[in-house]
Amino acid sequence: MRRLFVYGILLAACGGAAATDPNEALSGGTTTVVDTTRDAFSRPLAGLQSGRRDTFFLGNAVFNTSWVSAPASADGFDGLGPLFNTAACSNCHFKDGRGKPPTPDDDRLVGLLFRLSVPGVGEHGGTVDEPTYGGQLQPNGILGVPAEGNVAISYVEESVALAGGETASLRRPTYRLTDLAYGPMRADVLVSPRVAPAMIGLGLLEAIPEAAIRALEDPDDRDGDGISGRANLVWDVRRGAAAMGRFGWKAGQPTVEQQTAGAFLGDMGISSSLFAGQPCTQAEAECLAAPTGEAGGEPELTDTKLGWTTLYGRALAVPARRNVDAAEVRRGRTLFDQVGCAACHVATWVTGEVADLPELSRQTIHPYTDLLLHDLGDGLADGRPDFGADGREWRTPPLWGIGLVETVNGHRFFLHDGRARGVLEAVLWHGGEAQAARDRVVALSPADRAALISFLESL
């Protein structure tokens, strides 16, 4: 109850709406767009002013451009690799939406990457890269550079009994590294799968005041409600100081700009002023010897293009909810609070002042996240830390847009590695701090459980 009480005070202080705001249909406040098509995640903020709108579309062009290896005649878009996951941002974030794990019909590692590290504390409190393969497995290489390897994924089905005589089946994944081109990895390597999340609403999340988020921290669970969220403190490269993480599955990045630049380097081997050099280790001689697009010491991604792409990410709008007034959806909204989901998936926030993108300022938004780390138990644990996040902790992901993932991306795979085949499976994987809420969902009548799912799919 402390979290709801503190939150109510914050909203009152900001002049914001209550958690039961009747305008929840406008998930992104006045920046919300109404779109239920395959382009629902690709719209600019409603009301985005003309100059920034022009920059948005320049960023969209960079986001969708396929980079090529250097040297090349493609002016400003050479330097791919030498090792990489994909050649364009939009390959993983197709239509700015969610990636998915490989399927029997498509076994490529596109939209699902694998972080690598070994035990220890690295620079600025971060992870220590696996010495031979670095911080991320790269399944592709440019001509003359062997790809690092691949991953074989298998699943075991586990049945879950639900109240009312229903059952559900969860698939537990196992990951096996294969075709390793540069020799074995260290025996103590830590591997974490990460599916590409949807891009919507990033600027709005960045605009939530840090003090409001941190007011909900309760690392020692002093109020005894079983919820002990805490912020992840990470390294802000631009500032050269520690900062609160907001983005990524473990809140490992503090800003949209750093998340963007990190993805360019880690996923495509494209350097920037934030992250110089190439993702080659000393064991990867061909990678080290390959030509790059870093002409005259300049990074492959110029600050201009980084700025365009960052604004694009910050200015992607959130689509409006659907069926908000349907009786079943309204019943599901009540159940969402009653079973305890709202303790972490906080519905309503008010953004602060954003000088360079004022459209984001003072918006009452409904992302359903607290942006804090929570222990979700052994079932979802990856065993790999990320700055302050341990191997059982994950950032509460925003829920806005989940009901449109199938429309936009043609699949219903959820959670950090896409193991859940729908919203109910995602709920049933929750453990740790969310175990009690999960068990209440299991105990619901079939009709109430259906109502809860209808509410979630309205988001």
N, C-alpha and C positions, 0 to 999 in steps of 0.2 A: 504493500500500500504506500510505502514511502515514495516509490518512484512516481506514482500517480499524483501524490500530494505535491512533491517538489515540482513536477511538470506543470501542474495547474498554476503554481506561483509564477513560474517562468513565463507562461503564456499571458497571465494577467499583466506581468511587468512589461511584456513586449506589446501589449495591446492586441494579442492574438486571440484565436478562437479556442473554445473548449475542445476536449478530446472527442466529444460527440457532435462535432460541427456538422450541421445538416448539409454543408456544401462540400462534403467529402468526394462527391462526383468529380470535382475539379482537383484532381490529384496534384497538379503542379500550380495551383492557384490561378492567377489570371494568365499565366504562361501556358496553361493546358491547351492541347489541341484535341479536336474531335476527329478521330480517324480510326476505323475498324478494318482497314485494308492491310495488305502486305507491306505498305509503306508507313504503318502506324508508328514505328520507332524512328523514322527518318526525317521528321518534320522539325523545322526550327521553332524556337519559342514563339508562341503567339505574341504579337506585338514587338518582335525584334526589329529594331530601327534599321533604316535602309543601309547605312554604312556598315554596321555590324552584320547585317544580312548578306551583304556582298562578301565579307570576309568568311562568313559561314560557308558559303558555296565554294570559295577557294579552298577552305579546309576540307570540304567534302570531296573535292577533286583529288587532293593529296591522299585522303583516306582510302579512296578507291583506286588509286594508281598502282599498277604492278611495277615494282622496282626491278632493275636488271643488273647483272654483274658488270663491274668496271674492267677496262674502260669501255664506254659506249657512247653512241651519238645521242642518246636520250638525255637531253640537257637537264641536269639537276635531279635526275632520278636513277642514277647509276650508283653502285656501291652495295648491291644486295650481297648478303653473306659476309665472308665466304661460307659460313655455316648458318643455317636458318631453319625456321619452322614453316614460314610462308612468305610470299612475295608482296602481299598487300594486306593492309589492316582489315579490309572488308572481307577477306577470305575467312578469317576467324569470326569476326563480328558481322556475319552476313546480314545485310539490310539493318545494320546497327543492333542486331539482336544477339541471342544466345548461341554459343557453339554447342556441339554435341560430341559424345564419344563415338568411336568407330562402330559401324553396324555391319551385319553380314553383307549388305549390299554396297557398302562403302567403307573399306578398312583403312583409309588414310587418317593420319593424325592431323586433322585440320580442325581447329576449334578446341582441341584438348592438348595441353602441353604438360610437361613433367619437370618440376623443379627438382634440383639435385643439391645436396649439401652433405657435409660430414659433421659429426659432433664438435662443438666448440663455439667460441664467440669471435666473430670477425670484426672488421673495421666499423667503428661507430656503433657497435653492439649488434650488428647484423649477423648473417649466417656465414659459414665457411664453405666455399665452393668445393665440390668433388675435384680432386687435383687433376685428373685426366680429362674429364668431360665438362668441367666448369659448373655453372649454376643452373643450367637448363639443357635438357637433351635436345639436340638438333637433328631431326630426321632427314634433313636435306642439305646438300652442298652444291656449290657452283661447279662448273666443269673443272676437273682435276683435283677437287677436294672431296675426299670420301665423307659421306654422311656419317654422323656419329653412331646411329643405331635406330632401333625401333622398340616398340612395346607390344607384347601380346597380352590381350585382356581376356579373361575368362570369368564366368559368373556362376555362382551357386544359388539356387532359389531357396528361400526360407519362408515358410508359411506363418502367418500371424492370424490368430483367432480374434475376431471382433464381436462386440456385443450384438445380439440379435441374430446370431447364427451366420453372420457373414465372415468371410476370410479374405485376407490379402496376401500377396506374395511379394517379398522383397528380394532383390538380387544383390548378393554380396560379391564385389569385384576382387579379383586377384590380378596383380600386374607383374609381368615378367619381362625384364630387359633382354632384348634379342639383337643379333647382328651387330654387336659392338665392334667398331672398326679400329679402335685404338687400344685394344687390350681390355682386361677386366677392370671394373670399378673397385674402389675400396670396399672391403667386406662390410664396413659399417655405414655405407651410403644410406642417406635418408631420401626417399623419393615421395614427392607429393604431386598428384594429378590436379590440374586446374582447368576447368572448362571456361571458355570466354564468356563473361557475363554480358547482359544487355547494356547498351550505352546510355539509355535514357536517363535524364534527370541528374547527371553528374554535377552540373553547375549549381543546381539547387542544393544538393547535399553538401557541396563545398561551402555554400553560403550560410549554412546553419552555424550560429555562433558557438565557438568551442566551449565557452562557459556553460551554455545550455546542455550540451552533450555531457560534459564532465560532471554536471550536477547530478546525473543519474548513476554515476559510478558507485558501486558498493562492493569493493573487492573482498571484504571480510564478511559480507552478508550480515551486517549489524542489525538489520531489521528482521532477520530470520525467515525471509520469504523464499529462500532457496535460490535466489537470483543474485549473482555477484559479478555483474558486468564491470569491465574496466577498459580504459582506453589503451591502445597500443602506442607507445612512444617510439618513433622511427627517426631516420635521418633525413632532413630536408637539404638536398644538395644545393639548391639555389641560395638558401639562407645560411648554409654552413652551420646548422644547429639542429638540435632535437625538436621534433614537432609531433603533434597528434596525427596518427594515421587514420585515414578515412576510406581508402580505396583498396581494392583487392580482397581476396577471400579471407585474408587474415589482417586486413587493414594495414598492409605493409607500405603504402604510399600516402604521403600527406597532401598532395595536390593533383589536380587533373593534369597539369603540365608535366610533373615528374612521372606520373603513371604513363602518360603518352610517350615521353622520351624513353622510359624504361622498356616499353613494349617495342618501340622501334629498334632498340639495340638487341634486346633479348630474343625477340621473335623474328626479326629480319636482318640483324647484323648491320643496322644503319646507325652510324654515330651522330652525336649532337653535341652542343656546347655543355649539356648536363652530363652526358655519358660518352666520353671519348674512347677511341680505340676500337678493337674488334673482339668478339667473344671467342678468342682462340687460347688454348692452353699450351704450355711448353711441349706437351706430348703430340700436338697436332701440327706437324711441320708444314704440311701442304697449306693449311689454313694461314699460318704465319707468313708464308711466302707469297700468298695470293695478292694480286693487285686490289686496291681499294679506290673508292671515289673521293678520298680525302685530299683534294687538290690544294697544294700550297699550305697545308696544315689546317685548312678549313674543314669543318665536319661535313658529313654527307647530307645531313638534314640541316639546312640553314635555320638560323633563328627565325627568319621570316616564315618559312614553312612550318616550323614548330609552333609558332604563334597562331598561324591559321588553323592548324589541326587541333591545337588546344582549345581555341575558341569554338571550333566545331563540336568538340566533345562537351564543352560546358553549355552549349546552346541547343543541344538536342532536347526536344520537348517531351513531356510525359503525356500520353494519351488519356483522355477522360475515361472514367469507369462506365460500365454498361449495366443496365438492369438494376440500378440503385434502388428503385422503389418497389421492386418485386418482393412479395411477402417472404418468399424463401430466402432471398438474399438478405433482407433485413433481419430475419431470424438468425441467419448465419453470422451476421455482424455481432449480434448480441452474444451468441455462443463463443465467438472468437475471444471476447473479453472474459466470459465466464470460465472457460477452460484454462485460461492463463496465457494464451498466446501473446496478448498485448503487453505482457510484462517486459518482453524484449522487442517485439515488433511494434514499437510505439507508433501510433497512427499519425499524430499531428505535430508539426513543428512550424516555427516562424523564422524565416531567414532574416539575416542582418542586412546592413548596407553593403552594396557591391559597387564600388566607384567605377570600375572599368566595364561593367556589364549591368547597368542599373535596372534592366528588366528583371533581374533576379532578386532585387531588393524588396524586403518587407512582404514576402509572399507567405501565405498560409498554405502549407503543403501537407500531403498525406502519403509519405513513402513507406510507412510501416517498418521502421528500423530505428534502433538507437545508436547504430554505428560503433557499438562497443563489442569487445571480445567476450565470449561465453564458452564455458566448458560444455560440449555437447556429447560427452561420453565416449566410450571405447568404440562404438559402432561406426562413428564417423571420423575417428582419430586417424591422422596421417603420421603421427610420431615425429613431425618435423617442426621445429620452432621457426619463427619469423620475427626478429627483434624481440619484443616482449611477449608475443603470443607463443604459447607452448603447443605441444603436439596434439592436444585435445581441444584447443580453442579455435573458434571461428568468429569472424565479424558477423553480426546479424545482417543478413542481406535484405535490401529493400524488396518489398513485394509488389510495388506498383508495376503494372504491365504483364504480370505472369499469366493472366487470362488470355493474352494475345500472342503468346509465344508460338503456339501451334499455327496460328494464322500467318505470322510473320516468317517463322523459321521451319514450319512443317514438322515439328516434333514436340514432344512433351517430356523432355529429359531435364530433370532438376537436380539440385545440390551441386557441390563443388566439383564433382567428377561425372555428373550426369547419370548416376546410377538409378535415380528415382524415375519411374515411368509414369509420371503424373503427380498431382498435388498431394493426394492421400499418401502415396508411398514416401514422399518427401517428409511429411509430418511423422510418419511411423518410424523413420530412421532417427528421430531426435531422442537423445538420452541426456545424461548429465543434468545440468540445470533445467533442461526442458523435459525431463522424464515424467514429472508429475502432470504437466500439460498434455503430453503425448498419451499418457495412460487415461486421462479424462476423455480424450478423443476416442480411444478404443472403447471406452465404456458408454459412449453415446448410443442412443437408438439409431438404427439405420436412417430414419427420416431426419434426425438432427444432424447426423454425420453428413448426409447429402446436402443439407442446408449450409453447413459450414463450408463444404467444398464449393457450393454455388457462390457463396460470398467471396471466397478466395479467387475464384475464376472471374469474378466481376471486376477485379482490381486491374 
